Amino acid sequence: MNRNNSALTCVPVSRSARYLQGLLVWTPGQRDIIKTLALLLMVADHLNRILHLHHEWMYLAGRGAFPLFALVWGLNLSRHDTLQQAGITRLWGWACVAQVGYFLAGFPWYEGNILFAFAVTAQVLKWGEDPSLLNYAGMLALILAWVPLSGSSYGVPGLILLALCFQLYRTTALTERLCLVVCLFPVMLALNLADSLWGGVAGVLVTLTVVFIVPWLARGIPRFWPADFFPVFYAGHLVVLGVLAR
């Protein structure tokens, strides 16, 4: 059963709710615009890293890719009253496929690519919908198994950001939603603090810039990317960059 894009559409009461809805609830076409911008930022970052270009601006711009993908992912995931295991299983499959390109691109074979971060978070959230001792044990085991393998995929802060983005669109309480928005900022900073303070700041600024610009774009733009375009592109571009780097 589909929700009406997200829980935010159910709270048209206050000015704050309407403003937040305008900023964070996007049409399918606007989501594709955001994903396209995030893809460009991601490719710039990977070109810089894999081909050893050493351009600071490409590194800083790339810090905004993951938070933007996380927001769109959270919005898309919240469309359903219950998470769909079939979609999560498909994501696991794409993560495994992309791991080949990840290795070819020069990343350690034992480090998981970013699709695993999305898959792990989605699976944990899915198991959390049916509270039981077995599911809680599975959630904990999956997180503990992923963390040592997530050094190049944002680690624990990445999981927290994805969970926050999902809950941001799932909740119907304005106070909770505002608190979640506030929580996003330190988590986005934490994503890159291990590498650079400026990287963390750049991630926040790039994300905010896109979020504030998108509502001004035409809402009549239709969706233009196929459903699985991102994982296919992600896996493919890693293979291409890996070949170019050799």
CORNORDA-V124446 format. One record per residue. RES is the residue in one letter. D_LAST is the distance of its C-alpha to the last C-alpha in Angstrom with 2 decimals. Layout:
res=RES d_last=D_LAST
res=RES d_last=D_LAST
This chain:
res=M d_last=47.44
res=N d_last=45.77
res=R d_last=46.61
res=N d_last=47.25
res=N d_last=43.65
res=S d_last=44.21
res=A d_last=47.01
res=L d_last=47.11
res=T d_last=48.82
res=C d_last=51.71
res=V d_last=52.72
res=P d_last=54.05
res=V d_last=56.83
res=S d_last=56.20
res=R d_last=54.73
res=S d_last=52.04
res=A d_last=51.10
res=R d_last=50.99
res=Y d_last=48.88
res=L d_last=46.38
res=Q d_last=46.33
res=G d_last=45.63
res=L d_last=42.67
res=L d_last=41.06
res=V d_last=42.12
res=W d_last=40.13
res=T d_last=40.63
res=P d_last=38.00
res=G d_last=37.02
res=Q d_last=36.73
res=R d_last=34.58
res=D d_last=32.17
res=I d_last=32.24
res=I d_last=31.40
res=K d_last=28.57
res=T d_last=27.19
res=L d_last=27.44
res=A d_last=25.83
res=L d_last=22.91
res=L d_last=22.43
res=L d_last=22.67
res=M d_last=20.20
res=V d_last=17.56
res=A d_last=18.27
res=D d_last=17.92
res=H d_last=14.60
res=L d_last=13.19
res=N d_last=14.70
res=R d_last=13.50
res=I d_last=9.91
res=L d_last=9.13
res=H d_last=11.68
res=L d_last=14.23
res=H d_last=17.14
res=H d_last=19.68
res=E d_last=22.59
res=W d_last=23.98
res=M d_last=20.94
res=Y d_last=21.14
res=L d_last=24.90
res=A d_last=24.91
res=G d_last=22.58
res=R d_last=25.19
res=G d_last=27.42
res=A d_last=25.30
res=F d_last=26.20
res=P d_last=29.93
res=L d_last=30.24
res=F d_last=28.71
res=A d_last=31.02
res=L d_last=34.08
res=V d_last=33.51
res=W d_last=32.81
res=G d_last=36.02
res=L d_last=38.01
res=N d_last=36.82
res=L d_last=37.44
res=S d_last=40.93
res=R d_last=42.10
res=H d_last=43.33
res=D d_last=46.20
res=T d_last=44.31
res=L d_last=40.58
res=Q d_last=39.44
res=Q d_last=37.94
res=A d_last=36.59
res=G d_last=34.39
res=I d_last=33.25
res=T d_last=32.45
res=R d_last=30.38
res=L d_last=28.44
res=W d_last=27.82
res=G d_last=26.47
res=W d_last=24.01
res=A d_last=22.88
res=C d_last=22.18
res=V d_last=20.25
res=A d_last=18.13
res=Q d_last=17.40
res=V d_last=15.00
res=G d_last=12.85
res=Y d_last=13.56
res=F d_last=12.16
res=L d_last=8.89
res=A d_last=8.75
res=G d_last=9.23
res=F d_last=13.00
res=P d_last=15.24
res=W d_last=16.33
res=Y d_last=19.91
res=E d_last=19.75
res=G d_last=20.89
res=N d_last=19.65
res=I d_last=22.23
res=L d_last=23.79
res=F d_last=25.13
res=A d_last=26.96
res=F d_last=28.68
res=A d_last=29.49
res=V d_last=30.87
res=T d_last=33.03
res=A d_last=34.31
res=Q d_last=35.20
res=V d_last=37.01
res=L d_last=38.90
res=K d_last=39.82
res=W d_last=41.21
res=G d_last=43.03
res=E d_last=44.99
res=D d_last=46.85
res=P d_last=48.01
res=S d_last=48.52
res=L d_last=47.97
res=L d_last=45.44
res=N d_last=43.42
res=Y d_last=43.59
res=A d_last=42.36
res=G d_last=39.47
res=M d_last=38.55
res=L d_last=38.62
res=A d_last=36.69
res=L d_last=33.91
res=I d_last=33.59
res=L d_last=33.70
res=A d_last=31.03
res=W d_last=28.68
res=V d_last=29.12
res=P d_last=27.37
res=L d_last=24.29
res=S d_last=24.25
res=G d_last=23.03
res=S d_last=20.28
res=S d_last=22.54
res=Y d_last=25.61
res=G d_last=27.56
res=V d_last=31.33
res=P d_last=31.65
res=G d_last=29.48
res=L d_last=31.85
res=I d_last=34.84
res=L d_last=33.71
res=L d_last=33.22
res=A d_last=36.61
res=L d_last=38.28
res=C d_last=36.99
res=F d_last=38.34
res=Q d_last=41.67
res=L d_last=41.94
res=Y d_last=42.31
res=R d_last=44.18
res=T d_last=47.03
res=T d_last=50.10
res=A d_last=51.54
res=L d_last=51.12
res=T d_last=51.54
res=E d_last=48.86
res=R d_last=46.51
res=L d_last=47.09
res=C d_last=46.48
res=L d_last=43.16
res=V d_last=42.12
res=V d_last=43.06
res=C d_last=41.08
res=L d_last=37.91
res=F d_last=37.71
res=P d_last=37.46
res=V d_last=35.02
res=M d_last=32.70
res=L d_last=33.03
res=A d_last=32.31
res=L d_last=28.97
res=N d_last=27.38
res=L d_last=29.95
res=A d_last=27.94
res=D d_last=25.40
res=S d_last=27.75
res=L d_last=31.25
res=W d_last=30.29
res=G d_last=27.53
res=G d_last=30.31
res=V d_last=32.63
res=A d_last=30.12
res=G d_last=29.55
res=V d_last=33.32
res=L d_last=33.89
res=V d_last=31.26
res=T d_last=32.61
res=L d_last=36.19
res=T d_last=35.57
res=V d_last=34.28
res=V d_last=37.06
res=F d_last=39.72
res=I d_last=38.50
res=V d_last=38.06
res=P d_last=41.83
res=W d_last=42.57
res=L d_last=40.51
res=A d_last=42.50
res=R d_last=43.18
res=G d_last=43.68
res=I d_last=40.00
res=P d_last=39.28
res=R d_last=36.31
res=F d_last=33.55
res=W d_last=30.62
res=P d_last=30.93
res=A d_last=31.49
res=D d_last=28.11
res=F d_last=26.05
res=F d_last=24.48
res=P d_last=23.14
res=V d_last=21.88
res=F d_last=20.16
res=Y d_last=18.82
res=A d_last=17.26
res=G d_last=15.97
res=H d_last=14.42
res=L d_last=12.46
res=V d_last=10.98
res=V d_last=10.31
res=L d_last=8.77
res=G d_last=6.59
res=V d_last=5.45
res=L d_last=5.53
res=A d_last=3.80
res=R d_last=0.00
